[in-house]
Amino acid sequence: MRRALGSPYLFLVGTTVIWGSQAPVSKLALREIGPVQLLLSRVVVAGLTLLVILAIQGQAGEVKRELRSRPKTMALLGFLSFFCSSGCSSTALSLLPASVSSLLSNLSPLFVALGVIVAARGRVRPGVVMGVLVGFVGLAAVILGENPVALGRLALNPVGVGLACLGSLAWAIYIAVGQRAMSQGNPMAVLVASICFGGAPWLALSVANGELVQLFSVSLSVWGMLLYVGIVCTGLTYGLWTAALTRLSIASIAVFQYAIPFIAIILSAILLDERITVPLVLGGIGIVAGIAITQRASRGRSRPPERDAASSRA
């Protein structure tokens, strides 16, 4: 029994379900609060959660060191992730079904692969190109939905679609820029330091428009959802994911990563009564298959990308 509870596969199953639940739970919270309030609360709670974890590990001072030694880098990372990417994805979630938003907000691996193709001027493995093509065909299936010939009459909100894709693009740029910054310091401390910069504009905006004050009057159930997204979807899963990384192979972990969007689709149907349509499922399979193909074909990949709260897109 004790061995089962300590199984890395159990950690991965729990992490997969939790990350898959983030979009549906956030969508439920958006019934009572606005996107800015959602984003601000998630950023603050996530930052405090990670700071507590660092303090428990005796590494809270690393945040101060990052802010002092690399303020420009932290500001850039904060702008790309917690301001641009998270701002776009939170607003897109308010305009799109949670299932669709979850798929579109996790396109960053395809944009990264596309950037590699452009930078290499076509000198990449055929599998990378094939994966990008498959992934974007899946994206088209999700966007066009059940009316593929009427581009001017999309069932999905075009602004929401654009923001979700823009958020994924910003996150892809963040991955490219942040990889070196993470390797040169404590990844969790880098996250907290970048939150200080990326969350500041949302705090200023919420103070200016009065949404910060309104946030304290929301129901306890919504606060429970916000705490769940910030604490459980960030702090708890970070620990579980790290534990699994040290004990399992890349291939084993990747399988669980690919399941996250489909967990989101299922939970969106259960919690929000969203329809599971054929184009959504087929498009989702195409997107995930494209990501899997590009990652398998990529060179020099010794470990899967750490999500660093990437799934939560705090």
ABEGO torsion letter per residue (X at the ends): XAAAAABAAAAAAAAAAAAAAAAAAAAAAAAABBAAAAAAAAAAAAAAAAAAAAAAAGAAAAAAAAAAABAAAAAAAAAAAAAAAAAAAAAAAAABBAAAAAAAAAAAAAAAAAAAAAAAGGBBBAAAAAAAAAAAAAAAAAAAEABAABAABBABBAAAAAAAAAAAAAAAAAAAAAAAAAAABBAAAAAAAAAAAAAAAAAAAAAAAGAAAAAAABBAAAAAAAAAAAAAAAAAAAAAAAAAAAABBAAAAAAAAAAAAAAAAAAAAAAAGBBBBAAAAAAAAAAAAAAAAAAAABBGBABBBBAGGAAAGX
